[in-house]
Amino acid sequence: MQVKQKLEVLRGAMKEHGIDMYIVPSADFHQSEYVGEFFKSRAFMSGFTGSVGTLIVTLEEAGLWADGRYHLQAENELKDSTIKVFKEGLAETQLMNDFIAEKLPEGGVLGFDGRVVSAKEGEAYAKLAESKNGKLNVDHDLIEVVWTDRPSLPTDKAFMLTDELSGESTKSKLARVREKMQEKNADINVIGTLDDIAWLYNIRGNDVAYN
């Protein structure tokens, strides 16, 4: 299926759920930059394979925001896709939130899979929707409708590294983290980033190649 066809299928699903604009970010459930195959929704939908980028699809048009590392790559990969490339970091580039504010119709519905969007981003999107007297729909992963042969979530078990391989024991790392917590007068430190957790506890897995 070509990108144009994928976008049309997605728009059909958007209409079924009453969604006027749909956001497809690059993250997984933990806001990782590098994600497993199951979570490469933006790459699948757009054809842009960079590690970071956000696709926004309306019922009439689509845009992809890419940072300076990927301007040329995005242009090449999205050629003839009908998706407009927005080059982040350039003065003339429209900001993504400004695009949402402009293109979301009055009383419109802004949709995305709420599991792959941070709370901070979600709050910003909610304010944008409210500014147009609209609302959010965060309950549907519409990419599932399009990506019929989507890879499954990984099932390989995590494994432990020895202290010899990791270079430092978990006990030592935890002690260093707690020292920093004391310096900051912190009683609890919440760590949600997968690679931070893996480093701290010397855990590894095979979900993402080379990570």
Phi and psi restraints in degrees (value plus and minus 20) as a CYANA .aco file:
   2 GLN   PHI     -97.3   -57.3
   2 GLN   PSI     142.6   182.6
   3 VAL   PHI     -77.6   -37.6
   3 VAL   PSI     -62.0   -22.0
   4 LYS   PHI     -78.1   -38.1
   4 LYS   PSI     -61.8   -21.8
   5 GLN   PHI     -87.8   -47.8
   5 GLN   PSI     -60.4   -20.4
   6 LYS   PHI     -79.9   -39.9
   6 LYS   PSI     -62.9   -22.9
   7 LEU   PHI     -83.5   -43.5
   7 LEU   PSI     -58.2   -18.2
   8 GLU   PHI     -87.0   -47.0
   8 GLU   PSI     -59.8   -19.8
   9 VAL   PHI     -84.2   -44.2
   9 VAL   PSI     -62.8   -22.8
  10 LEU   PHI     -81.3   -41.3
  10 LEU   PSI     -63.1   -23.1
  11 ARG   PHI     -83.6   -43.6
  11 ARG   PSI     -54.2   -14.2
  12 GLY   PHI     -82.6   -42.6
  12 GLY   PSI     -62.0   -22.0
  13 ALA   PHI     -87.7   -47.7
  13 ALA   PSI     -56.8   -16.8
  14 MET   PHI     -81.3   -41.3
  14 MET   PSI     -64.1   -24.1
  15 LYS   PHI     -82.8   -42.8
  15 LYS   PSI     -59.4   -19.4
  16 GLU   PHI     -80.7   -40.7
  16 GLU   PSI     -54.6   -14.6
  17 HIS   PHI    -120.0   -80.0
  17 HIS   PSI     -12.7    27.3
  18 GLY   PHI      48.2    88.2
  18 GLY   PSI      12.5    52.5
  19 ILE   PHI    -122.4   -82.4
  19 ILE   PSI     108.2   148.2
  20 ASP   PHI    -111.6   -71.6
  20 ASP   PSI     -46.7    -6.7
  21 MET   PHI    -166.0  -126.0
  21 MET   PSI     115.4   155.4
  22 TYR   PHI    -147.7  -107.7
  22 TYR   PSI     112.5   152.5
  23 ILE   PHI    -124.2   -84.2
  23 ILE   PSI     111.1   151.1
  24 VAL   PHI    -141.3  -101.3
  24 VAL   PSI      78.6   118.6
  25 PRO   PHI    -103.1   -63.1
  25 PRO   PSI    -194.8  -154.8
  26 SER   PHI    -121.7   -81.7
  26 SER   PSI     -24.0    16.0
  27 ALA   PHI    -107.4   -67.4
  27 ALA   PSI     148.3   188.3
  28 ASP   PHI    -124.8   -84.8
  28 ASP   PSI    -183.0  -143.0
  29 PHE   PHI     -89.0   -49.0
  29 PHE   PSI     -28.7    11.3
  30 HIS   PHI    -138.4   -98.4
  30 HIS   PSI      -5.4    34.6
  31 GLN   PHI      42.2    82.2
  31 GLN   PSI      14.1    54.1
  32 SER   PHI     -94.6   -54.6
  32 SER   PSI     128.0   168.0
  33 GLU   PHI     -99.2   -59.2
  33 GLU   PSI     -63.3   -23.3
  34 TYR   PHI    -121.7   -81.7
  34 TYR   PSI     103.2   143.2
  35 VAL   PHI    -143.2  -103.2
  35 VAL   PSI     142.0   182.0
  36 GLY   PHI     -92.3   -52.3
  36 GLY   PSI     149.7   189.7
  37 GLU   PHI     -79.0   -39.0
  37 GLU   PSI     -56.1   -16.1
  38 PHE   PHI     -79.6   -39.6
  38 PHE   PSI     -52.7   -12.7
  39 PHE   PHI    -114.7   -74.7
  39 PHE   PSI     -14.3    25.7
  40 LYS   PHI    -104.2   -64.2
  40 LYS   PSI      31.4    71.4
  41 SER   PHI     -85.4   -45.4
  41 SER   PSI     -65.3   -25.3
  42 ARG   PHI     -83.1   -43.1
  42 ARG   PSI     -61.4   -21.4
  43 ALA   PHI     -84.2   -44.2
  43 ALA   PSI     -62.2   -22.2
  44 PHE   PHI     -83.9   -43.9
  44 PHE   PSI     -64.2   -24.2
  45 MET   PHI     -93.0   -53.0
  45 MET   PSI     -55.5   -15.5
  46 SER   PHI    -123.2   -83.2
  46 SER   PSI     -49.5    -9.5
  47 GLY   PHI      71.6   111.6
  47 GLY   PSI     -26.4    13.6
  48 PHE   PHI    -104.7   -64.7
  48 PHE   PSI     102.9   142.9
  49 THR   PHI    -126.1   -86.1
  49 THR   PSI     -10.8    29.2
  50 GLY   PHI     -83.5   -43.5
  50 GLY   PSI     141.7   181.7
  51 SER   PHI     -92.2   -52.2
  51 SER   PSI     -44.3    -4.3
  52 VAL   PHI    -153.0  -113.0
  52 VAL   PSI     120.8   160.8
  53 GLY   PHI     145.4   185.4
  53 GLY   PSI     134.3   174.3
  54 THR   PHI    -149.2  -109.2
  54 THR   PSI     110.1   150.1
  55 LEU   PHI    -123.1   -83.1
  55 LEU   PSI     111.9   151.9
  56 ILE   PHI    -142.9  -102.9
  56 ILE   PSI     108.1   148.1
  57 VAL   PHI    -140.4  -100.4
  57 VAL   PSI     105.3   145.3
  58 THR   PHI    -125.5   -85.5
  58 THR   PSI     160.0   200.0
  59 LEU   PHI     -92.9   -52.9
  59 LEU   PSI     -31.5     8.5
  60 GLU   PHI    -140.0  -100.0
  60 GLU   PSI     -45.1    -5.1
  61 GLU   PHI    -168.9  -128.9
  61 GLU   PSI     155.6   195.6
  62 ALA   PHI    -170.1  -130.1
  62 ALA   PSI     126.3   166.3
  63 GLY   PHI    -158.0  -118.0
  63 GLY   PSI     130.3   170.3
  64 LEU   PHI    -147.5  -107.5
  64 LEU   PSI     108.2   148.2
  65 TRP   PHI    -119.6   -79.6
  65 TRP   PSI     103.9   143.9
  66 ALA   PHI    -150.7  -110.7
  66 ALA   PSI     121.7   161.7
  67 ASP   PHI    -101.1   -61.1
  67 ASP   PSI     159.3   199.3
  68 GLY   PHI     -79.3   -39.3
  68 GLY   PSI     -44.4    -4.4
  69 ARG   PHI     -85.7   -45.7
  69 ARG   PSI     -43.9    -3.9
  70 TYR   PHI    -142.5  -102.5
  70 TYR   PSI      -8.1    31.9
  71 HIS   PHI     -76.4   -36.4
  71 HIS   PSI     -71.3   -31.3
  72 LEU   PHI     -88.7   -48.7
  72 LEU   PSI     -62.2   -22.2
  73 GLN   PHI     -81.2   -41.2
  73 GLN   PSI     -64.0   -24.0
  74 ALA   PHI     -82.9   -42.9
  74 ALA   PSI     -62.0   -22.0
  75 GLU   PHI     -79.9   -39.9
  75 GLU   PSI     -64.1   -24.1
  76 ASN   PHI     -87.9   -47.9
  76 ASN   PSI     -64.1   -24.1
  77 GLU   PHI     -96.6   -56.6
  77 GLU   PSI     -44.3    -4.3
  78 LEU   PHI    -118.8   -78.8
  78 LEU   PSI     -13.5    26.5
  79 LYS   PHI     -77.1   -37.1
  79 LYS   PSI     111.3   151.3
  80 ASP   PHI      45.9    85.9
  80 ASP   PSI      -2.7    37.3
  81 SER   PHI    -112.5   -72.5
  81 SER   PSI     -32.1     7.9
  82 THR   PHI      55.2    95.2
  82 THR   PSI     -17.2    22.8
  83 ILE   PHI    -113.8   -73.8
  83 ILE   PSI     107.2   147.2
  84 LYS   PHI    -102.9   -62.9
  84 LYS   PSI     115.0   155.0
  85 VAL   PHI    -110.2   -70.2
  85 VAL   PSI     106.0   146.0
  86 PHE   PHI    -127.2   -87.2
  86 PHE   PSI      93.6   133.6
  87 LYS   PHI    -107.5   -67.5
  87 LYS   PSI      82.1   122.1
  88 GLU   PHI     -84.5   -44.5
  88 GLU   PSI     124.2   164.2
  89 GLY   PHI      77.6   117.6
  89 GLY   PSI     -32.2     7.8
  90 LEU   PHI    -115.8   -75.8
  90 LEU   PSI     121.2   161.2
  91 ALA   PHI     -80.0   -40.0
  91 ALA   PSI     -53.3   -13.3
  92 GLU   PHI    -104.5   -64.5
  92 GLU   PSI     -24.8    15.2
  93 THR   PHI    -101.3   -61.3
  93 THR   PSI     108.3   148.3
  94 GLN   PHI     -88.9   -48.9
  94 GLN   PSI     111.8   151.8
  95 LEU   PHI     -86.8   -46.8
  95 LEU   PSI     128.5   168.5
  96 MET   PHI     -78.8   -38.8
  96 MET   PSI     -65.0   -25.0
  97 ASN   PHI     -86.8   -46.8
  97 ASN   PSI     -51.1   -11.1
  98 ASP   PHI     -88.5   -48.5
  98 ASP   PSI     -57.6   -17.6
  99 PHE   PHI     -81.5   -41.5
  99 PHE   PSI     -65.1   -25.1
 100 ILE   PHI     -80.6   -40.6
 100 ILE   PSI     -66.3   -26.3
 101 ALA   PHI     -82.2   -42.2
 101 ALA   PSI     -54.6   -14.6
 102 GLU   PHI     -98.0   -58.0
 102 GLU   PSI     -62.5   -22.5
 103 LYS   PHI    -111.2   -71.2
 103 LYS   PSI     -43.5    -3.5
 104 LEU   PHI     -88.5   -48.5
 104 LEU   PSI     103.2   143.2
 105 PRO   PHI     -89.0   -49.0
 105 PRO   PSI     138.8   178.8
 106 GLU   PHI     -78.0   -38.0
 106 GLU   PSI     107.4   147.4
 107 GLY   PHI      54.9    94.9
 107 GLY   PSI      -5.8    34.2
 108 GLY   PHI     -98.7   -58.7
 108 GLY   PSI     150.5   190.5
 109 VAL   PHI    -135.8   -95.8
 109 VAL   PSI     104.1   144.1
 110 LEU   PHI    -120.6   -80.6
 110 LEU   PSI     103.5   143.5
 111 GLY   PHI    -140.0  -100.0
 111 GLY   PSI     132.4   172.4
 112 PHE   PHI    -190.2  -150.2
 112 PHE   PSI     143.6   183.6
 113 ASP   PHI     -96.8   -56.8
 113 ASP   PSI      89.5   129.5
 114 GLY   PHI     -82.7   -42.7
 114 GLY   PSI     -36.8     3.2
 115 ARG   PHI     -95.2   -55.2
 115 ARG   PSI     -39.5     0.5
 116 VAL   PHI    -131.6   -91.6
 116 VAL   PSI      -4.1    35.9
 117 VAL   PHI    -142.5  -102.5
 117 VAL   PSI     114.2   154.2
 118 SER   PHI     -89.7   -49.7
 118 SER   PSI     140.2   180.2
 119 ALA   PHI     -79.9   -39.9
 119 ALA   PSI     -60.8   -20.8
 120 LYS   PHI     -82.4   -42.4
 120 LYS   PSI     -64.4   -24.4
 121 GLU   PHI     -85.4   -45.4
 121 GLU   PSI     -62.1   -22.1
 122 GLY   PHI     -80.4   -40.4
 122 GLY   PSI     -60.2   -20.2
 123 GLU   PHI     -83.7   -43.7
 123 GLU   PSI     -59.8   -19.8
 124 ALA   PHI     -85.9   -45.9
 124 ALA   PSI     -62.2   -22.2
 125 TYR   PHI     -84.9   -44.9
 125 TYR   PSI     -57.7   -17.7
 126 ALA   PHI     -81.8   -41.8
 126 ALA   PSI     -61.2   -21.2
 127 LYS   PHI     -85.7   -45.7
 127 LYS   PSI     -58.3   -18.3
 128 LEU   PHI     -83.7   -43.7
 128 LEU   PSI     -62.8   -22.8
 129 ALA   PHI     -84.5   -44.5
 129 ALA   PSI     -62.7   -22.7
 130 GLU   PHI     -82.7   -42.7
 130 GLU   PSI     -53.9   -13.9
 131 SER   PHI     -85.3   -45.3
 131 SER   PSI     -39.4     0.6
 132 LYS   PHI    -127.9   -87.9
 132 LYS   PSI      -2.7    37.3
 133 ASN   PHI      36.2    76.2
 133 ASN   PSI      13.6    53.6
 134 GLY   PHI    -129.8   -89.8
 134 GLY   PSI    -181.5  -141.5
 135 LYS   PHI    -172.2  -132.2
 135 LYS   PSI     152.3   192.3
 136 LEU   PHI    -118.9   -78.9
 136 LEU   PSI     131.2   171.2
 137 ASN   PHI    -149.1  -109.1
 137 ASN   PSI      86.7   126.7
 138 VAL   PHI    -135.2   -95.2
 138 VAL   PSI      -6.0    34.0
 139 ASP   PHI    -116.6   -76.6
 139 ASP   PSI     -21.5    18.5
 140 HIS   PHI    -148.5  -108.5
 140 HIS   PSI     109.1   149.1
 141 ASP   PHI    -112.6   -72.6
 141 ASP   PSI      68.1   108.1
 142 LEU   PHI     -89.5   -49.5
 142 LEU   PSI     -35.1     4.9
 143 ILE   PHI     -83.8   -43.8
 143 ILE   PSI     -47.8    -7.8
 144 GLU   PHI     -79.2   -39.2
 144 GLU   PSI     -51.3   -11.3
 145 VAL   PHI     -88.0   -48.0
 145 VAL   PSI     -55.5   -15.5
 146 VAL   PHI    -106.5   -66.5
 146 VAL   PSI     -62.9   -22.9
 147 TRP   PHI    -110.4   -70.4
 147 TRP   PSI      57.8    97.8
 148 THR   PHI     -92.2   -52.2
 148 THR   PSI     -43.3    -3.3
 149 ASP   PHI    -131.2   -91.2
 149 ASP   PSI      16.9    56.9
 150 ARG   PHI     -80.3   -40.3
 150 ARG   PSI     117.0   157.0
 151 PRO   PHI     -80.1   -40.1
 151 PRO   PSI     129.9   169.9
 152 SER   PHI     -99.0   -59.0
 152 SER   PSI     142.9   182.9
 153 LEU   PHI     -82.7   -42.7
 153 LEU   PSI     125.3   165.3
 154 PRO   PHI     -85.5   -45.5
 154 PRO   PSI     126.0   166.0
 155 THR   PHI    -141.8  -101.8
 155 THR   PSI     -19.7    20.3
 156 ASP   PHI     -83.7   -43.7
 156 ASP   PSI     122.9   162.9
 157 LYS   PHI     -97.0   -57.0
 157 LYS   PSI     126.2   166.2
 158 ALA   PHI     -91.7   -51.7
 158 ALA   PSI     138.2   178.2
 159 PHE   PHI    -159.5  -119.5
 159 PHE   PSI     139.7   179.7
 160 MET   PHI    -116.5   -76.5
 160 MET   PSI     122.5   162.5
 161 LEU   PHI    -111.2   -71.2
 161 LEU   PSI     126.1   166.1
 162 THR   PHI     -94.2   -54.2
 162 THR   PSI     140.0   180.0
 163 ASP   PHI     -81.1   -41.1
 163 ASP   PSI     -52.2   -12.2
 164 GLU   PHI     -82.6   -42.6
 164 GLU   PSI     -61.3   -21.3
 165 LEU   PHI     -97.0   -57.0
 165 LEU   PSI     -59.3   -19.3
 166 SER   PHI     -98.7   -58.7
 166 SER   PSI     -46.8    -6.8
 167 GLY   PHI      70.4   110.4
 167 GLY   PSI     -32.8     7.2
 168 GLU   PHI    -179.2  -139.2
 168 GLU   PSI     120.3   160.3
 169 SER   PHI     -95.1   -55.1
 169 SER   PSI     136.9   176.9
 170 THR   PHI     -80.1   -40.1
 170 THR   PSI     -60.5   -20.5
 171 LYS   PHI     -76.6   -36.6
 171 LYS   PSI     -63.9   -23.9
 172 SER   PHI     -86.4   -46.4
 172 SER   PSI     -62.0   -22.0
 173 LYS   PHI     -85.0   -45.0
 173 LYS   PSI     -62.9   -22.9
 174 LEU   PHI     -81.8   -41.8
 174 LEU   PSI     -59.0   -19.0
 175 ALA   PHI     -82.8   -42.8
 175 ALA   PSI     -60.7   -20.7
 176 ARG   PHI     -87.9   -47.9
 176 ARG   PSI     -58.9   -18.9
 177 VAL   PHI     -83.0   -43.0
 177 VAL   PSI     -63.1   -23.1
 178 ARG   PHI     -86.7   -46.7
 178 ARG   PSI     -51.0   -11.0
 179 GLU   PHI     -82.6   -42.6
 179 GLU   PSI     -64.2   -24.2
 180 LYS   PHI     -85.9   -45.9
 180 LYS   PSI     -57.2   -17.2
 181 MET   PHI     -81.1   -41.1
 181 MET   PSI     -61.4   -21.4
 182 GLN   PHI     -84.2   -44.2
 182 GLN   PSI     -59.1   -19.1
 183 GLU   PHI     -81.2   -41.2
 183 GLU   PSI     -54.1   -14.1
 184 LYS   PHI    -114.1   -74.1
 184 LYS   PSI     -16.2    23.8
 185 ASN   PHI      37.4    77.4
 185 ASN   PSI      21.9    61.9
 186 ALA   PHI    -124.8   -84.8
 186 ALA   PSI     111.2   151.2
 187 ASP   PHI    -108.9   -68.9
 187 ASP   PSI     -50.8   -10.8
 188 ILE   PHI    -155.3  -115.3
 188 ILE   PSI     118.7   158.7
 189 ASN   PHI    -142.9  -102.9
 189 ASN   PSI      94.0   134.0
 190 VAL   PHI    -111.4   -71.4
 190 VAL   PSI     104.3   144.3
 191 ILE   PHI    -139.8   -99.8
 191 ILE   PSI      94.3   134.3
 192 GLY   PHI    -131.3   -91.3
 192 GLY   PSI     -27.1    12.9
 193 THR   PHI    -102.1   -62.1
 193 THR   PSI     107.3   147.3
 194 LEU   PHI     -82.5   -42.5
 194 LEU   PSI     -61.0   -21.0
 195 ASP   PHI     -90.6   -50.6
 195 ASP   PSI     -50.9   -10.9
 196 ASP   PHI     -85.2   -45.2
 196 ASP   PSI     -63.4   -23.4
 197 ILE   PHI     -84.0   -44.0
 197 ILE   PSI     -64.0   -24.0
 198 ALA   PHI     -82.0   -42.0
 198 ALA   PSI     -60.7   -20.7
 199 TRP   PHI     -85.5   -45.5
 199 TRP   PSI     -66.4   -26.4
 200 LEU   PHI     -82.2   -42.2
 200 LEU   PSI     -60.3   -20.3
 201 TYR   PHI    -123.0   -83.0
 201 TYR   PSI     -11.6    28.4
 202 ASN   PHI      34.2    74.2
 202 ASN   PSI      23.2    63.2
 203 ILE   PHI    -123.8   -83.8
 203 ILE   PSI     123.5   163.5
 204 ARG   PHI    -154.7  -114.7
 204 ARG   PSI     142.3   182.3
 205 GLY   PHI    -171.3  -131.3
 205 GLY   PSI    -198.2  -158.2
 206 ASN   PHI    -136.5   -96.5
 206 ASN   PSI      -1.1    38.9
 207 ASP   PHI     -83.3   -43.3
 207 ASP   PSI     -61.2   -21.2
 208 VAL   PHI    -146.1  -106.1
 208 VAL   PSI     105.7   145.7
 209 ALA   PHI     -80.8   -40.8
 209 ALA   PSI     113.1   153.1
 210 TYR   PHI      51.6    91.6
 210 TYR   PSI     -14.0    26.0
